[in-house]
Amino acid sequence: MKIRSFRLRILVLSVVVSGLVILGFGAWTWTMIHDLTGIHRLDSELVALASGQASAPADGRAWRAFEDALARLSEADPTHQLAFAVLSRSGEIIYRSAPWPEELLPRLGHPENSPPHPRTVFLNASAWRVALQHRPERSLIVAADMGPYLAHAHRLQAAFLLAFVMALGCAGGGAWFLAWQAVRPLTALIEATEGITAQALEQRIPQRGLGDEFDQLIQVFNEMLERLERSLGSCITISSHRTSLQDVRFAFAQLVEMAVRALSPGVNDPTTARHCVDRITGGLCRLVARIQPDPFRRDADGAARLRTRLVGLESLLRDVVLPVARCAGPHLDVWLRLIALLRDASAAAVDAATRQPIEQLGRDVALRARARFDTEPELRQLAEASVAFAPALAMPGDDARRTTVQDLHEPSAAGAL
């Protein structure tokens, strides 16, 4: 499993490295302590003492001198409590030192039957390490009390284990301190970064001399904030004039204005008006074919952050169609283009709710157009064009021509016309 915390990674790495070093040093130290206090060192000392004295003259003076030498060694090193005994070939004691325990000899058995290498003999309340040297006429046994020796060895080992545990604790504490020192600049950088919000992108993180790497990171982060601020600034446009990108009504309003101006008595240019209606038809069909978006702009958590103004389709239709209809007058081709505009928009509508106000306005425009003309060919063309909105008007008659504003379905539309 990957450790996600950077501080914990440094801590684990420091503890592992220092722990391996301490373990290696501890193993070497333990080996040295074992060499100094190990049983083989005691065996070599006992064998050396027994071999040296076995070749000495066999008289009481030499044995007493050897006893005195052992006593001095025991006084110099309390861990070495030494004793010796000299046995005849038959196994009888010829000489023994004062510290020699009486129950040791029966446990050893006959010297000729004892193994030549050092061994441990356990008594009731103690343990002795013995080394034998055989001669044709006698046998020399040198023994050392294991109690003080083992107690000293155990004390050394306990002290080493305590020092080893303390060293590991110091290594862990040092690793934690090292991890804290290494992460402290990063913590300061995080705290400074948290103070930068979307409303305060002009803020910058000060360089506090936390180190070359962190200073470089702060510089890169400040440059990123500067680029982000410029990018967001380029998305905001402040102007005293509307544009088509900012307001979809503005584009339609310009086309309507051009059409109305072309239909004015002073200009009387229905061709331009027809072209404007055609352009309005294309834009309006694309608009009604889209699903109206949510007026709220939400963040990743679904919380509303911005409310926008949606384009009211019904009011947009009236603002686009009715001004041109008021000025269309006797221009049949303009009326036909208006009816075709609404027919195409109704066919392109995304749903029934969008289609309903388009068809309602289509019926109003068709009724008003038939009230403008008297000749049979003109009325027939209007009837054929408006059959999608008002099937009952397909056979034109006098009643249809007498339709007034009060007969329209929508009072607001009638008032606008």
N, C-alpha and C positions, 0 to 999 in steps of 0.2 A: 504494500500500500504506500502510495506516494505521500510524503509529508507536505501539507499545503502551507504551513506557517514557515516563513523565511527565518524568523528568529529561532524556531524549534529546529530547523535544519542546521543552522550554525551551532546550536547547542549540542545536538546529537553528534555532529561531525567533530566538534572540539572534544567532547567526552570520549568518543571512540578513539581518536588519535592519541589523546593523553592517556586514556586507559590502556591502550596497547603498549605505549612506552612504559607506563608504570608496571604493567604485567610482565613485560620483558625484563625490566630491572628487578622486579620482585622475584622472578624465577631465578635470575642469576644470584641474587642475594640469598635466597633460600638454599641454593646449592652450596654457596660459600659457608653458610651457617651449618649446613649438614656436614660439610667437610671438616669444619672446626669442632663440631660437637657430635659427629657421627660415631657409631660404634666401632667402625674400622680403625679410626684414629686411636681409640682406647686399646683396641686389640694390638695394634703395632707397638704401642708403648709397653704393654704387658709382655709381649713376646721379646722385646728388646731387653727389658729388665731381667726376665727369666733366662735368656740366653747368656747375658753378660755374667750373671751370678753363678750359673751352672758350671762355667769354666773356671771359677775362682777356687782357691784352696778350700778343702772341706774341713774346716775347724770352727770352733765356737766363736773365735775372735772375728773371723770373716763374716759369719752370719749376724753377729751383733752389729758389726759395722754396716752391713746391708740393711738391718732393721732400722738403725739410726738414719740411714740415707732415705729410706722410705718414709720415716716419720717427718723428716724435713720436707720431703716432697708434698706430703699431705698437709703440712702447715702452710707451705707456700701456695698450694692450690686446694682449697677446701672441697672442690668437686672430686678430687682424687684421694679417696680413703683407701690406702694400700695395705696389704698384709701378705705374708708368705709363710710357707711351711716346707720343711725338708723331710722326705720320707725315705725309709730304707727300701731295699729291694723287696722285702717281705711286706711292706706297706705300713710299717710302724713309724711313728713320728720321731724324727731325730731332733728337729728344732722347729719351733714356730714362733712367729712374732706375737706381740700382745694383742693386736686387733683381730687376730685370726679367730673366726667363730668356730665353736666346738662342733656344731651340727653340720658344718660344711664338708668335713672329710667323709663322714658316712654317706653323704649324698653323692660324692665323687666316685666312690668305689675304689678298686685297686688301680694304681696309676698305670700299670701296664695294659689294663683293659680300657683306659680312657682315650678318647680321640686326641690326636696331637694338636688340632687347631683350637683356638679359644672358643669357649662356650659359656652360656649363662646358666647358673644353678640357682634355683629358687628355694629359699628357706621359708620359715613360717612368717617372718616379719620383714624380710629383706631379700634382695637379689644380688648375686655376686657374679662378676665376670672373671673367669679363671683361665690361665695359660699355663701349660705344663712343659717341662723340659726333662727328658729322660737321659740318664747316664747309666752305665752298667751297674754302678754300685749304689746309686741313689736317684731320686726324682725331686725336682724343685717345682713348686706350685706358687705362682704369684697371682693374687686375687685383688680385685677392686670392687668396693661397694658401689652398686649401681644407683642407690637412692640419691645421694647428693649430685651425682653426675646427671642423672635423668632430670632431677629438679632444676638444675642449672640450664639444661637444654630446653626444658619446657618454658622456663622464664624467657630465654632468648627467642623462642618461637612465638610466644605470646606477645612479646614486645614488637617483634617483626610484624605480626598480624595487625596489631594496633596501629603501628606506623603505616602499614599498607592501607588500612581502612581510612586513616586520616588523609593519606595522600590521595586516595580516590575521592574523598569528600572535597579536598582542596581543588582537585582537578575539576569536579563538577561545579563548585562555586566559581572557579576561574572561568570555566566555559560559559556559565550563565552571565558573568560579568562581561565577558568578551562578546557574547551574543547581544547583550543589552547595549554595549557601546557601538556595535556594528549597526544595530537597527535604529538607534536613537536619531541619527539624521533622517532616516526614512520616515520615522514617526513624525518628526517636525515637518517634513515635506507633506505628509498626508494631512496633518492639521491645517497647514496653510492652504492646501488644495481644497479642503472642505469649505473654506470660507468664500470660494469663488462660486457664484450662482449665475443663473441665466440673466438675472437683472443687473449683474455687475461684472460683465466680461472684460471691462477695462482694467480690472485688478490684475496685478502681476505678483508672482512669488518672489520675495527678495532673496538674493544670494547672501547667505550667512557664513560663507567660508566653511561649509561642512565637509569639504573634500573635493578633489578635482572631479571625480565621477559624479557626485551629487550636484555640483555646480553646473556641470555639463547637462545633466538631466533637467535641472531647473531652467536652464537657458533654452533647451529644446521645447520644454513645456510652455514657457512664455511665448516663444515664437509660434507655437501651435495656437495659443489663445489669440494672438494677434491676427493670424490668418482666419480663425473662426469669427472674430469680431468683424473683419472686413467682409467675409462672406455673408454674414447675417445683415450687415449694413447694406450690401448690394441688393438684398431682397426687399428693401423698403424704399419706396419712391414717394416723394412729396412734390406735388404739383398743383397748380391752380386750375388745370384743365383736366377734364375727364378723358379717358382713353377706352378703346374697345376691350383691352385686356382687363381693365379694372371694373368696367360696368358694361354688361352685355346689352343693356337698354340703350346705351349711347350709340352703338352701331345701328340699331334699328331706328333710333330717333333721327340720325343723320339721313338715312335712306327715306324715311317718311317726309322729312323736311324737303329733300330734293324732289320727291314726287308731288307734294303739295305745291311747291313753287312752280313746278313744270305745268301743273293744271290751272294755275292762276290765269285770269283773263289777259293779263299783260304779256304772259309768255305763251300759253296755249300750246304746250308741247307734250301731247299724250304719249308719244313714243318713249320719251325719257321716263315718264311716269310708269309705263309698262315695264321698262327695264328695271326700275327701282323695285316694283312689285315682284318681279322675278327674283331679284337678289334677296328680297325679304322672304320669299317662299323657301329658298334654299336654306337660309339660316334658321327659319322657324321650324322647318321639318327636322333638322338636326337637333334642335332644342327639345321638341316634344317627344323625340325618340329616346331621350335619356331619362333614366330614373332619377328623380329628385334626390340629391344627397342629404345626409343628415346635417342639419344646421350646426351641430356641435362638433368641434375638433377635439379629439380625445387623445390622451397619452397612452403609453403601453399598458398601464393599469386600468384603463377604461374610464378614467376621471375626465370630465369635460373641462377643457382649458380655454376654448375660444368659441364664441357664437357668431355665426355669419348670417347675413341677410340673404335669403333665397329669393330667386326671381319668381314673383307671382304670375303664373301663366295666364290667368283670366284677365288680369289688369294689363299685362303685356299685349295680349291679343287685341284688346280694345284700343290701347294706345297706338298700335300699329295699323289696324284696319280702319277704324272709324274716321280718323282725319282724312285719309285718302278717299273714303266713301263720301264724305261731305263735299269734297271738291271734285268728284268724278263727273258730276253733272250729266251732260248728254254723251259722254265718251263711252260707248258700249264696250269697246275692247278693254277699257280699264276695269269696268264692272265685271266682265268675264274673267279677267286676271285675278281680281279679288276673290271671286267665287272659287276659281281654280286653286288659289292659295289655301283657302280654308279646306277645300276638298282634299288636297294633297297632305295638309297637316293632319286632318282627321285620319287618313289612311296610315300615316307614319306614327300616330300616337302610340305610346308604349302600353297604355292600359285604358280601361273604360272611363276611369275618373278623369284622365287627361282628355279623352275624346269628347266628353259630354259638353264642356263649355265651347269647344270648337264647333260642334254641330249646332249648338244653340245660336252662336254668333253667325254661322252660315245661313240659318233660316232667316235671321234678321236682315242680313245683307241681301239675300235673294228677294225677300218681300219688298225691301226698299228699292232695289233695282227695277223690279217690275212696275213699281209705281212711277218710274221715270219715263217709261216708253209706251208708245201707243200702237206702233205698226206691228203687224203680224210676224214678219221675219225676226224682228228684234226680240219680241216676246217669246217666240219659239226657241231662239238661241238661249235666252235666259232660262227657259223651262228645262231645256236639255242639260244646261250646265248645273242647275240647282236641283236636279231630281234626287241627288244623293242626300240632300238636306230636307227638302220639302216635296215628297212625292205627290201630295195633293195639288201642288201648283204645276204639275206637268201639263195640264190642259188649261192654258191661260184663258181668262174671261174678264168681264167687266168688274166683277167683285174683286179680283186680285189687283186690278189697276187702281181701285179705289182704296187700297190699304193705306192707312195713315199711321202716324207714329203711335197713336194710342192702341193700335191693334198688335203691336209687337209684344213678344213674350216677356222681355226683360225691360223694365222701365229705365234702368240706367243706360242700356244700349240705345233705347229710343231717344233719350235725352241727348246722348252724345251725337246721334245722327241728326 
